[in-house]
């Protein structure tokens, strides 16, 4: 579903009408609001918390639709196995990355395909519009003036269900300038379902947490996202042991952003209580 978002976004971004470059953050945010209201006919709540920009968009239409499930390959009648993440959490303890995890090997049995969920066309269009508005309004700001992180929350305020996306603002710019490949951008573009009664009939964002994201928090989220993607969505599922996969995800996340404020990694396997410590190379 993420790939569908981004492919459509790439097409629409290339067709966006020119807009004068913003000279400062206040002008950029006003341009963003104008684009959303005048061209996209949407009115997101826009909140800047230091270097974190939040956009909250309440809607009343469905976020998901059902589509037919994929049939298993012909002749696949034997059971298989795959690794399953039961728990995975990344935190920072000072300059140490602390990861607790429970990953197990499970059996997979052939079965008839069941319906799958997908984003509705309207949600895809709205999300694409927001990304385009962000790029057109912030894309010309100097790096030091631009927010570090963007948080999008599109919520169905009838059902209290939302889609939350977090990404680094420069990643979006680099992706559109074709210096960051689609495959890598997907690994950095973090999307998750969220929900709760605080979203129901909430048109202003009142009561929601629009907090600043720090760099350690962002790196921790990136590590968890890369592991979840590797084990559940990647076309190249894990082939090594879990520790090697986790260390590879850590190295990829800190190298992607040249994050140097870290000295070591502590891993805790919750299945057996094993603990391992590794220096950052």
N, C-alpha and C positions, 0 to 999 in steps of 0.2 A: 504494500500500500504506500509506503514511503517513496518508492521508486516512481509510482504514478504521480504523486505530488510533484516531485522534482523535475520529471521530464516535462510535464505540462508547464511548470514554472519557467523552465529554460526557454520554451517556445514563446510564452507570453512576454517574458522580460525583454526578449529581442524585438518585440513589436510595440513596446511601450513608447508613448509620445515623449519627445524631449522635454526636459524641465530644467530651468536655470539652477545652477549649483547653489547649495546652501552655504552660507559663510560661517554660521555658528549653530549651536545645538538648538537654540530657541527657534530659529528660522526653519531648521530641518524638521522639527516636530510639528510646526505649523503647516509646512508643506505636506507632511505625512497625513495630517488630519484633513487637509483640503483634498488630497488625492482619494482618501477613503470615502469622504462624504460626497464629493462631486462626481467622481468617476466610477467608484465601486458601489455607491449607495449603501455604505455601511458606516456605523459610528462606534468604533472601538474606544474603550476607555484607555487612555495613554498615560502611563505613570513612569517617571524616571526616578530611580533610586540610586543616586551617585552614578556608578558605571554600569547599571543594569536597567534595561528598558523593558517595561511590561506593557503588553497590549492585551486587553481583555475584551472579547467580543461576545455578547450575549445574543443568541438566536433562538428561534422557536421551532425550527425545522429539524428533522432527524439527521444524525451524524453518520449513521451506518445503514447499510442495506445488505440483504442476503444474496449470495450467488452460489451456483452449483459447486460442490466440492470436486477436487481433482481426483481422477481415477488412478489407482495404483498401476504401475507398469505391468504390461501383459506378462503373465507367467510368474508374477511375484506372489507365490503362495506360501513361501516359507517365512517363518518368523525372523526378525532381525533384531539388532540391538542399537541403542544410541545412548549418549550421555544426557542426563536430565538435571537441570539446575533446580534444586529444592530451596536453596537459600544462597544469597550472595550480597554482601554488604561491604562497601569501601568507605573508610573514614581516615582522617588525618589525626595523628597523635604527635603534635609538634611537627618535626620534619620527617616523621615516619609514616608511611602508608600502611594502614592496618586493614587487612582483608579477612573476613570470616566467611566461610563457604561450606556448602553441603551439596556435592555433585555425585550422582549415582548412575550406575549403568542399569538401564531398564530394557525389557524385552518389548519388541514391537510386533504386533500381529496383524496380518492382512484383514481388512474390513471394508465394507461398502462406504463410499465417500459420503460424508455428511455436509450439509450446507455450511458455507464459509461467510464471514462478514467482510465487508469492504466499505470504504468511505463512499458516501453519496456523491453524486456529481456536484451538488451545490456546495458541499463541504470542500471538495477539491478546488472548486472555483474560488471560494472565499479564501482558503489558505494561500492559493497562488496569488490572489490579489493582494493579500497582506504582505507576502514576501516581496512582491514587485514594488509595493508602496515603500517598504523599508529600504530597498535598494535605491530607488529613485530619490528618496529624500536624504538618506545618510551616506550614499555611495561616494560623494565628493568631499565629505568632511575629512580633515586630517585625522590620522589614526589616534593621536592623543586627545582629540576632541570627541571622537565617536565613542558610544558606549561599548564596553567589552562584550556584554552578553545581552541577548534578546530572548525574552520569554513570551510566547504566544499562548493564550488560553481561549479557545473557542468552545463555548458552552451552550448546550441545549438547556435553557432555563425552565423548560416545561418538565423534563425528566430529571434534571440535576446531574447530567453526564457531560463530561468535557474531554477535549483533546488538548494536552499541554505539550508544547515544544520548546526546547532550549537549545540555543546554538551560539557560537562565537560570531560576532558581527563581521569580522574580517574574513572568516571562512566563506560567508555568503558572497562577499565582494570578490574574493579570489576565485570562487567557483564560477561566477558569471564572467570573469575575465579569462577563464579557461586555464588558470594556473593551478587549480585544485581539481583533480579528476572527480567525476561523478562517484566512482567507487569509494574514494576516500571521504568525500563530503557526506555520503550516507552514513559512514562510521562516526561522523562527528555531529550529525543532526539527530538529536535525541527527542523521541516522541513517546508519550505514554498516555494511557487512559486515566482519567481522574473523575471524581464525582463526590456528591454529598448534598445534604439538605441546604447548605449555604449557597448553592448555585441556583436553587429553585426560586424563580421570579426575581432573581438578582440582576437588575439592569444596570447597576452602577459599580459593582465590584465591592460593595460594602461588606466588611467582615472577612474578606479574602486576604491572604498573606502576599503582599507585594514587597518582598524583601530583596535586599542587595545580595547578589551571589559573589562570593569571594573566589579567588583563583584556586585555593585548595579544594573548596567545595565543587568547583567546576571540574577539576581534574579527577576528583573522586567519582563524580557522575559519569565522566568519560570512560573511566576504567570499567565501571559496572556495565555501561552501555555496550562497550566493545565485547565484553564477555557474553552478555546476553545475545548479542547479534551473532557471535561466532557459534554459539551452541544451539540457537533456535532458527536463524534466518540465513546464514551464510551458505553459499553454494559449495564452500569448502569446509565441511564440518571438522571438528577437532580430530587430529590424528595422533597427537602426542599425549603425554599424561597431563593431568589437570594443572599441576604446578607449573609446568612449562608453558601451558596456554595462558595462565594468569600472568606470569612474568612477562610474556610477550605482549599482552594487553597493556600492562603497566608501562613498559618501555615505549610502546607505540604512542600512548597518551601523553607522556611527559616530553617525548621528543617532538611530537606534533606541534607543541606550543613552546618548546624550548624552556620548559619549566625546570628551574634549577633549585628551588627551595625545598629539596627533599634529599635525604641521605640514606634511607633504607626502607625495606619492605618487611612486614611481619605477616605471615600467613597462618591462619588457624583453621584446620579441617574439623568441622563440627561433628563429623561422623565418628571420629576416633580420638579427637582431642589433640592430634599432632600439631606441633607448632614449628615453623621454620622462619629463619631470618636471613635476609639477603641484602647486601649493599647495593646501592645504585651505581651502575657502571658508567 
